Structure formats: C-alpha cells, structure tokens
Amino acid sequence: MDNLMFCFQCQEAAGCKGCTKRGVCGKEASTAKLQDLLIYTLKGISLYSLKAEELKLKVDIENKFIIDSLFATITNANFDNKYFIEKISKALDLREFIKTSLKSAGIDVTSITHDSAHWFGRTEEEFLSKAETVGVLSTENEDIRSLRELITYGIKGMAAYVEHAYNLGFVDNSIFTFIKEALVKTTENLSADELVALTLECGNFGVKTMALLDEANTKSYGNPEITKVNIGVKNNPGILVSGHDLKDFEELLKQTEGTGIDIYTHSEMLPANYYPEFKKYPHFVGNYGNAWWRQNEEFESFNGPILLTTNCLVPPKDSYKDRVYTTGVVGFPDLKHIEGRKDGKVKDFSVIIEHAKKCAPPTEIEKGEIIGGFAHNQVLSLADKIVDAVKSGAIKQFFVMAGCDGRMKGRSYYTEFAEALPKDTVILTAGCAKYRYNKLNLGDINGIPRVLDAGQCNDSYSLAVIALKLKEVFGLNDINELPISYNIAWYEQKAVIVLLALLSLGVKNIHLGPTLPAFLSPNVAKVLVDNFGIAGITDVENDLKIFLG
C-alpha cells in the first residue's frame, strides 16, 4: 500500500477523494491507522458479544466501550495515539474476557470465525503493521467498500448520540445490539442490495437514537424555550465550553457557582442556552464565538480556559494550548485531560476552575443577541400560528438548512443562499451550519422569526417531528407534499446518521453540500439519486430556481 494512510470519512477529504499522507483535519497517518485498527477490533468484540446475547449471558461491559471507541474515531475528536493504543489493548483484553465467558458456558469459540475475532497483538509496531491490512482500502470492490463505509460512518454518528443519552442515564439495548450487528455485517460477504437494506435500517435506528437523546435531554433539563442569547461578554473571568455534552455542562455549572467565574458556550454548545434548567444559573452568561473551525482566533481572544467535551477539536496553537482541557473521548497530545466519572461520582472540574480564576476576562468580539430554542415542543406550541401563516400565504416555503459548518471557502454559499431567499420563506436549522446565517437580520413573518434554530445536530430530529406534525395537520399522505425543501450542509459522521435518518423517514430530494461525500462511489451515489433524489449544490441563483420552481 503506497499511501501512508487513507481516510475519506469527512467533507474535507483531500481533493474530494481521500487523505493519504496526513488528514486535512490535522490527524497524523499513524493516528488514522490506529483508528482503523480500533474499528477492526470492535468487530471482533461485537461478534462474540452477540453470541453472548443470544445465550442470554450477562456480558454487558462491552456496550459502553464500543460506543466510546466509535465516538473517538469521529473527525476532530481524538488525535492522541496513546489513547488509541490503550483502547486497542483494552479491546483485545475485553474480547478475550467475552471468549472466556462463552467457554465457561460450554460454547466452542473456535466456531466463531472472523480474523478480527482471532487476531492478537500487543506492541504499537504490531498494531500499525496490522492496520496496514484492515483499513478502508482492504475492501477491493469500490461499491461494497462505499456501502460498508457509509454504514460504518452512520453507526459512528449514532454512537455519539447514544453516548450523550447514556451519560444522562437513558439506554436502549436494541440500539447497542444493532450497532454490533452492523459492525459484524460489514465483515460478511453481503451483496450490494443487502448492504443498501442495512443502510436504511441504520437510518431507522438513527431516528430511534435521536428520539432517545431528545427524551434524555428534555427530561433532564426541560423542553428548550424561545431564548434571546447574549453574545457579548461580562467582566468576570470565564470558562468556554465547546462540543455537545450537556451532562458535562451541568456539572461544570454546579461546580462554578459562587466562584466568580462566568460560563460561556461555544459552537454546538449554544443550544444549552435554551434549556430551562440551565437558565437558573446567573453565572451562565451566553455564547462566545461561532462554529468549531473558528477556534484558533476565538480561543485566543477568550483569555480563559476552554473545555472540549466532544468532537470538533481543532489542533490548538501553542499560544493558547495551555488553556485547553479535554474530557470524555476527546484527546490531543500534551493537552490536559479531565477524567471521566467513577463510582457514580461527578467529574471533578476543580483544575480548570482554579485555572480560570487566574485569567483575564474574555475579550469582546461582538455584541448583541441571537434567538433560538425552536425545538419541536416549542414550535408545535406555535402550530396554529404557523398553519395560519401558511394558509394565508404569508409563509410560502420552509427550508431545512441544518447540518455542519466547516472551513471550506465555498461554504459562504449558505450565507448567500439564506440572504437570497424570498421574504416569505422560513429557515429551519440545527447544528453548527446555523452560524452561516443565524446572525443575519432576516426579520420575521407575523412574529415568527425567519430562522428557527432547533438546537444541536442531533436536534435535527426536532425538524423531522415538526415536518411529520405539519403533514398531519394539513392532512397530507406524504411528507414530501409539504412546502419544505432541504438544503443541508455536512462535514462529519453525525451528519451522515442524520441524513440516513431523514431517508428512512421517506424524505426525498435532499440537496447535500458543499460537496457530495468522497466515500460514495458513482454507483452508490446513483442509487441515492435514483431512489431518494439526493443532489449536490451548484450556485445560489441556479439552486434557488430549482427549489422555488
């Protein structure tokens, strides 16, 4: 294999083909290989674990391990080789533990055949050598490879949402079982048609997973409310929280009460401002900055420490590196890491709190407010008003512009598209794609803001619930009869599971950009086009003619 690595799981894949020497995200070739090997060992664990489930043996320790491991391989989550070496070693130990349990139950484990179930190594050199043979390109058939990776990236995104729900005490074992089954099936000699069916099943479980997380978030912190969020700063030292994990955010808020430290959200943590349970903390003062890729300038000017709770980490500059803390599955060499919860206790954020006390207040980079909190419960409470606006013609069309933001210059398209939309249209959004237009002065329609932000990327589920409710209210037979168009931006694997979830709900004619995924082979892309009307984007003027035509 001539490539030092091969990775094409995100929108930044070099040349829209794949990164072969170093990830555009900053991932080293060795890290990419270790991530490939970790995924491979998870397939072996899953094979034995499913057998244990079938026999109703109590071997449940592997579920959380598999979820965390999948999450750690998502783009921009973990860049630390040491982390992956430890994970692979633990995976091998866990696999042997399950094998031993099966043997004790009288099962002949030699009958469970797959290389990932039998491979064993211990040193970093052995890991890297084995990784050479099990990466993405080890599947020679381009279409089978494309479908296997599409499924793998879908379950990676699903694992992220499962992990957040798990942290809040919400678990659905059927989702764990599906993830393990899907991992194993990517090793089997399935036909393209069988893999397409598995892809749609992945979408079904994506809906189930996002519904579980929605339940976890709302039962823990209340239903999001329409909220005006401060984007300026105050005079106290602060801690900036980025990522997605609301449990981490809650525990940090509690531990900083009365310390004189203000708490700010960044990027995908912005929707924390919408939850009633968090609003009771007076030292939670608002949002600082924009989407994840602006970290290098915004972390610099924040002055205080930054807590990275999930993926979306940009390799930090030396000038602020000493102020960045990671937790959960996030990792980067030499950054300080806050350990996970043990024995039912909360995470200990005392180190970052003491650090914050010694820092200057944030440097103000903007002023004013932005509005959000339009998750399904809030929007459905406005259903009559929205329906009246549609029936009267005040609202002609909704545009779902959810998904991810990114560094690519062409993403200015989404700002220009939002600005060019007719004034009788409303944008439904979720995820960090909103930062391309949530600070524009687009006005409102009969008191309904023209940008309705449902929350994080996982809250795209809210947009589906809203669409299904509107279908019911208008008495339509098909969700695609609604005046809703989909112009979605993607970047990483959580956007993949959101896309598959929408397809499983029957949504068609989704436009996906700024580029179509590099991991879609021409034949697989054709299946998506022919069956679901998936399309890319061109330019604002041409695309508006398509959407409004």
C-alpha positions in Angstrom: 0.0 0.0 0.0 1.6 3.2 -1.2 -0.5 5.6 0.9 0.8 6.5 4.3 -2.9 6.4 5.3 -6.3 6.5 3.7 -9.3 8.4 5.2 -12.3 9.8 3.4 -14.9 10.0 6.1 -15.4 13.7 6.3 -16.2 16.5 3.8 -12.6 17.8 3.9 -11.2 14.6 2.3 -8.3 15.8 0.2 -9.3 16.5 -3.4 -12.8 15.1 -2.5 -11.1 11.7 -2.8 -9.3 10.9 0.4 -6.4 12.0 2.7 -3.3 9.8 2.0 -0.4 11.4 3.8 -2.0 13.5 6.7 -5.6 14.3 7.4 -6.8 17.8 6.4 -8.3 17.8 9.9 -4.7 17.5 11.4 -4.8 13.8 12.0 -1.4 12.1 11.6 -1.1 9.0 9.4 -0.3 6.8 12.4 -3.4 8.0 14.2 -5.6 7.2 11.2 -4.2 3.7 11.1 -4.7 3.1 14.8 -8.3 4.3 14.4 -8.8 1.8 11.6 -7.5 -1.0 13.8 -9.7 0.0 16.7 -12.7 -0.2 14.5 -11.5 -3.6 13.3 -11.1 -4.9 16.9 -14.6 -3.7 17.7 -15.9 -6.0 15.1 -14.3 -8.9 16.9 -15.8 -7.9 20.2 -19.2 -7.5 18.6 -19.0 -11.0 17.1 -18.5 -12.6 20.5 -20.8 -10.2 22.3 -23.7 -11.0 20.0 -23.2 -14.7 20.7 -23.3 -14.0 24.4 -26.5 -12.0 24.0 -28.0 -14.9 22.1 -27.3 -17.2 25.0 -28.5 -14.5 27.5 -25.1 -14.5 29.2 -24.6 -11.3 31.2 -21.7 -9.7 29.4 -22.7 -6.0 29.1 -19.4 -4.2 29.9 -18.6 -4.0 26.2 -21.5 -1.8 25.1 -20.2 1.4 26.6 -16.7 0.6 25.5 -17.8 0.1 21.9 -19.8 3.3 21.9 -16.9 5.4 23.3 -14.4 3.8 20.9 -16.6 4.5 17.9 -17.1 8.1 19.1 -13.4 8.7 19.5 -12.8 7.9 15.8 -15.2 10.6 14.6 -13.5 13.5 12.8 -11.8 16.0 15.1 -12.5 14.1 18.3 -9.2 12.5 19.2 -5.7 13.0 17.8 -3.8 11.1 20.6 -2.0 7.9 19.5 -1.5 6.9 23.2 -5.3 6.9 23.6 -5.9 4.6 20.7 -3.1 2.2 21.7 -4.6 1.9 25.1 -8.1 1.4 23.6 -6.9 -1.3 21.2 -5.1 -3.1 24.0 -8.2 -3.0 26.2 -10.3 -4.1 23.3 -8.2 -7.2 22.9 -8.5 -7.9 26.6 -12.2 -7.4 26.5 -12.6 -9.7 23.6 -10.7 -12.4 25.4 -12.9 -11.9 28.5 -16.0 -12.5 26.5 -14.5 -15.5 24.9 -13.7 -16.9 28.3 -17.3 -16.3 29.4 -18.5 -18.2 26.4 -16.1 -21.1 27.0 -17.3 -21.3 30.6 -20.9 -21.7 29.2 -19.7 -24.6 27.1 -19.5 -22.8 23.8 -16.9 -23.8 21.2 -15.5 -20.4 20.3 -13.3 -21.8 17.5 -16.6 -22.0 15.5 -16.8 -18.2 15.6 -14.8 -17.3 12.6 -13.5 -14.0 11.5 -10.0 -12.7 11.5 -10.8 -9.7 13.9 -12.1 -12.3 16.4 -8.7 -14.1 16.4 -6.1 -11.5 15.7 -3.9 -10.7 18.6 -1.0 -8.1 19.0 0.5 -6.1 21.8 3.0 -3.6 20.6 2.5 -0.3 18.7 4.6 -1.8 15.9 2.2 -4.8 15.7 -0.8 -2.5 15.8 0.5 -0.3 12.9 1.5 -3.4 10.9 -1.9 -5.0 11.2 -3.6 -1.7 10.5 -2.0 -1.7 7.0 -4.1 -4.7 6.1 -7.5 -3.8 7.6 -8.1 -0.2 6.6 -10.7 1.2 4.3 -9.0 0.1 1.1 -8.8 -3.5 2.3 -12.3 -3.9 0.7 -11.3 -4.1 -3.0 -14.8 -3.7 -4.6 -15.5 0.0 -4.8 -19.2 -0.2 -4.3 -19.1 -2.7 -1.5 -16.4 -0.5 0.2 -18.6 2.6 -0.3 -21.6 0.9 1.3 -19.6 -0.6 4.2 -18.1 2.8 5.0 -21.5 4.6 4.7 -22.9 2.1 7.3 -19.8 2.5 9.5 -19.9 6.3 9.4 -23.7 6.1 10.2 -23.1 4.0 13.3 -20.2 6.3 14.4 -22.6 9.2 14.3 -25.2 7.1 16.1 -22.6 6.2 18.8 -22.1 9.8 19.5 -25.8 10.4 20.3 -26.0 7.1 22.2 -23.1 8.2 24.4 -24.8 11.5 25.3 -28.0 9.7 26.2 -26.1 7.2 28.2 -24.4 9.9 30.2 -27.9 11.1 31.3 -29.0 7.6 32.3 -31.0 6.8 29.2 -30.3 3.4 27.5 -32.0 1.4 24.7 -30.3 -2.0 24.4 -31.8 -2.6 21.0 -29.6 0.2 19.7 -26.5 -1.4 21.2 -27.4 -4.7 19.5 -27.9 -3.1 16.1 -24.6 -1.3 16.2 -22.8 -4.6 17.0 -24.8 -6.4 14.3 -23.9 -3.7 11.8 -20.2 -3.8 12.7 -20.2 -7.6 12.1 -22.2 -7.4 8.9 -19.6 -5.1 7.4 -17.2 -8.1 7.6 -19.5 -10.5 5.8 -19.9 -11.3 2.2 -23.1 -9.3 1.7 -24.4 -8.2 -1.7 -24.8 -4.5 -2.6 -28.6 -4.8 -2.3 -28.2 -6.4 1.2 -25.9 -3.5 2.3 -28.3 -0.9 0.9 -31.0 -2.5 3.1 -28.7 -2.4 6.1 -28.0 1.3 5.3 -31.7 2.1 5.5 -32.0 0.0 8.7 -29.2 2.1 10.1 -31.3 5.2 9.3 -34.3 3.7 11.2 -32.1 3.2 14.3 -30.7 6.7 13.8 -34.3 8.0 14.3 -34.7 5.8 17.3 -31.4 7.1 18.7 -32.1 10.7 18.2 -35.6 10.2 19.8 -33.8 8.6 22.8 -31.4 11.6 23.2 -34.3 14.1 22.8 -36.1 12.3 25.6 -32.9 12.3 27.7 -32.2 16.0 27.2 -35.8 17.2 27.8 -36.5 15.0 30.8 -33.2 16.1 32.3 -33.2 19.8 31.5 -36.8 20.7 30.3 -38.0 21.5 26.8 -36.0 24.2 25.0 -37.7 27.6 25.1 -37.5 30.5 22.8 -34.5 32.4 24.1 -32.5 35.5 23.3 -28.9 34.6 23.9 -26.3 37.2 24.8 -23.2 37.1 22.5 -21.3 39.8 24.3 -19.1 39.4 27.4 -19.1 40.4 31.1 -16.2 41.5 33.4 -15.5 38.2 35.2 -13.0 35.5 34.2 -14.7 32.8 32.2 -14.7 29.2 31.1 -15.7 28.5 27.5 -17.4 25.1 26.8 -17.4 23.6 23.3 -18.6 20.3 22.0 -22.0 18.8 22.7 -22.2 17.1 26.1 -24.9 18.6 28.3 -24.1 16.4 31.3 -20.5 17.9 31.4 -22.0 21.3 31.1 -24.4 20.8 34.0 -21.7 19.5 36.3 -19.4 22.4 35.5 -22.2 24.9 36.1 -22.8 23.5 39.6 -19.1 23.4 40.5 -18.6 27.1 39.4 -21.5 28.5 41.4 -20.3 31.3 43.7 -16.7 31.2 42.3 -16.8 34.5 40.4 -16.4 32.7 37.1 -18.7 33.1 34.2 -19.6 30.2 31.9 -20.0 30.7 28.1 -21.0 28.3 25.4 -19.2 27.9 22.0 -20.3 26.4 18.7 -22.6 23.4 19.2 -23.0 24.1 22.9 -25.0 27.2 22.0 -28.3 25.4 22.5 -27.6 24.8 26.2 -28.8 28.4 26.5 -32.3 27.3 25.5 -32.9 24.7 28.3 -34.9 26.0 31.4 -32.7 24.0 33.9 -29.6 25.9 32.8 -31.2 29.3 32.8 -31.3 29.3 36.6 -27.6 29.8 36.9 -26.8 33.5 36.9 -23.2 33.0 36.0 -24.2 31.3 32.7 -24.0 34.4 30.6 -24.3 33.5 27.0 -22.4 32.3 23.8 -19.0 33.3 22.7 -17.9 33.0 19.1 -19.1 30.9 16.2 -18.6 27.4 14.7 -15.9 25.0 15.6 -13.4 25.9 12.8 -13.0 29.4 14.2 -11.3 28.1 17.3 -7.8 29.4 16.6 -8.9 33.0 16.7 -11.8 32.7 19.2 -10.0 30.6 21.8 -7.1 33.0 21.6 -9.3 36.0 22.4 -11.3 34.3 25.1 -8.3 34.6 27.5 -9.7 31.9 29.9 -9.6 28.1 29.8 -11.6 26.1 27.3 -13.3 22.8 27.9 -13.7 20.4 24.9 -16.4 17.9 25.7 -16.8 16.1 22.4 -15.5 16.2 18.8 -14.9 19.4 16.9 -11.4 20.0 18.3 -9.0 21.9 16.0 -5.3 21.2 16.7 -4.6 24.1 19.1 -2.0 26.8 18.6 0.9 27.0 21.1 -0.2 30.5 22.2 -3.4 29.1 23.9 -2.6 25.4 24.1 -2.0 25.5 27.9 -5.6 26.8 28.4 -7.4 23.9 26.6 -8.8 21.0 28.5 -10.3 17.8 27.1 -12.7 15.3 28.6 -14.7 12.3 27.5 -13.5 10.8 24.2 -11.6 14.0 23.2 -7.8 13.8 23.2 -4.8 15.6 21.8 -1.1 15.1 22.8 0.0 17.2 25.7 -3.4 18.7 26.4 -4.7 18.4 30.0 -7.4 15.8 30.3 -10.2 15.7 32.9 -11.0 12.1 33.8 -14.4 10.6 33.5 -17.0 9.8 36.2 -16.0 7.0 38.6 -18.1 5.1 41.2 -21.2 7.2 40.4 -19.4 10.5 41.3 -19.4 13.6 39.1 -16.4 14.8 37.1 -14.0 16.9 39.0 -13.6 20.3 37.3 -11.5 21.9 40.1 -8.4 22.1 38.0 -10.0 24.1 35.2 -11.9 26.3 37.7 -8.7 27.2 39.6 -7.0 28.0 36.2 -9.9 30.3 35.3 -9.5 32.3 38.5 -6.1 33.4 37.3 -7.1 34.6 33.8 -8.3 37.9 32.4 -12.0 38.2 31.3 -12.8 37.4 27.7 -12.0 40.0 25.0 -15.3 41.1 23.5 -15.6 40.1 19.8 -19.2 41.1 19.2 -22.3 42.4 20.9 -26.0 41.8 20.9 -28.3 38.8 21.0 -29.3 35.9 18.8 -32.6 34.0 19.2 -33.1 30.2 19.3 -34.9 27.5 21.1 -37.3 26.3 18.4 -37.2 22.6 19.1 -40.3 20.5 18.3 -42.2 21.2 21.6 -41.8 24.9 21.2 -42.6 25.0 17.5 -45.7 22.8 17.9 -47.0 25.2 20.6 -46.9 27.8 17.7 -48.5 25.3 15.2 -51.8 27.3 14.8 -49.9 30.5 14.1 -47.6 28.7 11.6 -50.5 26.9 9.9 -52.4 30.2 9.6 -49.3 31.8 8.1 -49.0 29.0 5.5 -52.7 29.1 4.6 -52.8 32.8 4.2 -49.7 32.7 2.0 -47.6 34.7 4.4 -45.2 31.7 4.6 -44.8 30.1 1.1 -42.0 27.7 1.9 -39.7 26.3 4.6 -36.1 25.5 4.0 -34.3 22.9 6.2 -30.7 24.2 6.3 -29.4 22.0 9.1 -26.0 20.2 9.5 -22.4 21.2 9.9 -20.2 24.2 9.2 -16.6 23.9 8.0 -13.5 25.7 6.8 -14.1 25.4 3.1 -14.4 28.9 1.5 -17.3 27.6 -0.7 -19.5 27.4 2.4 -20.2 31.1 2.1 -22.8 29.7 -0.3 -25.0 29.0 2.7 -24.9 32.6 3.9 -25.6 33.9 0.4 -28.4 31.4 -0.1 -30.1 32.5 3.2 -29.8 36.1 2.2 -31.2 35.5 -1.2 -34.3 33.6 0.0 -37.6 35.3 -0.6 -39.0 37.1 2.5 -42.0 34.7 2.6 -39.7 31.7 3.5 -38.6 30.4 6.8 -35.3 28.6 7.6 -35.4 25.5 9.9 -32.0 24.8 11.3 -30.0 22.6 13.7 -26.3 22.0 14.1 -23.4 24.5 13.6 -24.4 25.2 10.0 -26.6 27.9 11.5 -23.6 30.1 12.2 -23.6 30.9 8.5 -26.9 32.8 8.8 -28.1 33.0 12.4 -26.7 36.5 12.9 -28.2 37.9 9.7 -31.1 40.4 10.1 -33.6 38.3 8.1 -36.6 39.6 10.1 -39.8 37.7 10.8 -43.2 36.7 9.4 -46.2 37.7 11.5 -43.9 37.5 14.6 -42.3 34.2 13.5 -38.5 34.6 13.1 -37.3 33.6 9.7 -34.5 31.5 11.2 -35.8 28.8 13.6 -32.9 27.2 15.4 -33.9 23.8 16.9 -30.5 23.2 18.6 -27.6 20.8 18.1 -27.0 18.5 15.1 -28.9 15.7 17.0 -31.9 18.1 17.2 -32.4 17.6 13.5 -34.8 15.0 15.0 -36.9 18.0 16.1 -37.1 19.2 12.4 -38.4 15.7 11.4 -41.0 15.8 14.2 -42.2 19.2 13.1 -42.5 18.1 9.5 -44.4 15.0 10.4 -46.8 17.1 12.6 -47.4 19.6 9.8 -48.1 16.6 7.4 -50.8 15.5 9.9 -52.2 19.0 10.4 -52.5 19.6 6.6 -54.0 16.1 6.1 -51.3 15.1 3.6 -50.4 11.5 2.7 -46.7 12.1 2.0 -44.1 14.2 3.9 -42.7 15.3 0.6 -46.0 17.1 -0.2 -45.2 19.7 2.4 -43.8 23.1 1.3 -40.4 22.1 2.8 -37.1 21.9 0.9 -33.8 20.5 2.2 -30.5 22.2 1.6 -28.2 20.6 4.1 -24.5 21.1 4.8 -22.5 18.2 6.1 -19.0 17.8 7.5 -18.6 14.6 9.6 -20.2 11.3 10.6 -23.0 12.7 12.8 -24.4 14.4 9.7 -24.3 11.0 8.0 -26.6 9.4 10.5 -28.9 12.5 10.3 -29.1 12.1 6.5 -29.8 8.3 6.8 -32.5 9.1 9.4 -34.2 11.5 7.1 -34.1 9.0 4.2 -35.6 6.3 6.5 -38.5 8.7 7.2 -39.2 9.0 3.5 -37.8 12.4 2.9 -36.7 12.9 -0.7 -34.9 15.5 -2.9 -32.3 16.5 -0.2 -29.6 18.7 -1.6 -26.3 18.0 0.2 -23.2 20.2 0.1 -20.8 21.8 -0.2 -19.6 18.6 -1.9 -21.0 15.1 -2.0 -19.2 12.6 0.2 -16.0 11.2 -1.2 -17.0 7.8 0.2 -19.9 7.5 -2.2 -18.9 5.5 -5.3 -20.5 6.5 -8.6 -22.9 3.5 -8.4 -23.9 4.1 -4.8 -24.4 7.8 -5.5 -26.6 6.8 -8.4 -28.7 4.6 -6.1 -29.3 7.6 -3.7 -30.1 9.8 -6.7 -32.5 7.4 -8.3 -34.3 6.3 -5.2 -34.2 9.4 -3.0 -33.5 12.3 -5.3 -30.2 13.2 -3.5 -28.5 16.0 -5.2 -25.5 18.3 -4.7 -25.4 22.1 -4.9 -24.3 24.4 -7.6 -24.6 28.2 -7.2 -27.2 30.2 -5.3 -29.0 31.6 -8.3 -29.4 28.3 -10.1 -30.3 26.4 -6.9 -33.0 28.9 -5.9 -34.6 28.3 -9.3 -34.7 24.6 -8.6 -36.0 25.0 -5.1 -38.6 27.6 -5.9 -39.5 26.3 -9.4 
